[in-house]
């Protein structure tokens, strides 16, 4: 019995990275970090150590990975290497933001 695989590719061809694309990415990253900073500010009485603040922000980075990237890997067959890269990007990125925020809120 042969197995038939179907794939869907949604793509809007662009001539490459534009200033608008890069600025949109920058804005979305800044907004995500501001949300994380707001959440951290709501926990300052509870999270008293440097490490707990960094961990809190790092775990916030885990949420989009688990919610989006793992689903893409599971349902759409995204490669494991790509999914691992997404994990590193999200968790390490938010971890670095957490270090910066924890330093500011010492």
C-alpha positions, 0 to 999 in steps of 0.5 A: 500500500503506498502512502500519499503525503500532501503538503501545503506551502503558503508563501508570499514571495518578496524581493528579500528583507526590506527595512519595513520587514526588519522594523516590524520584527524589531517592533514585535520583539520589543513588544514581547519584551515589554510584556515580559517586563510588565509581568516581571514587575507584577512579581517583584515582591515574590521573586526576590532573587536574581536567579528567580527573575531570570528563570521567570523571564526565560520560562516566558520564552518557553511558552511560544515555543511550546504553543507554536513551534512544537505544534508546527513540528507535530502537525506540519512536519517541520524538521527537528533541527528547525524546531530545536533552533526555535527552542534555542532562539526563544529560550536563550533570547528571553533568558538574555532579556531576563538577565538584563531585566534582573540587573535593572531590577536589582 
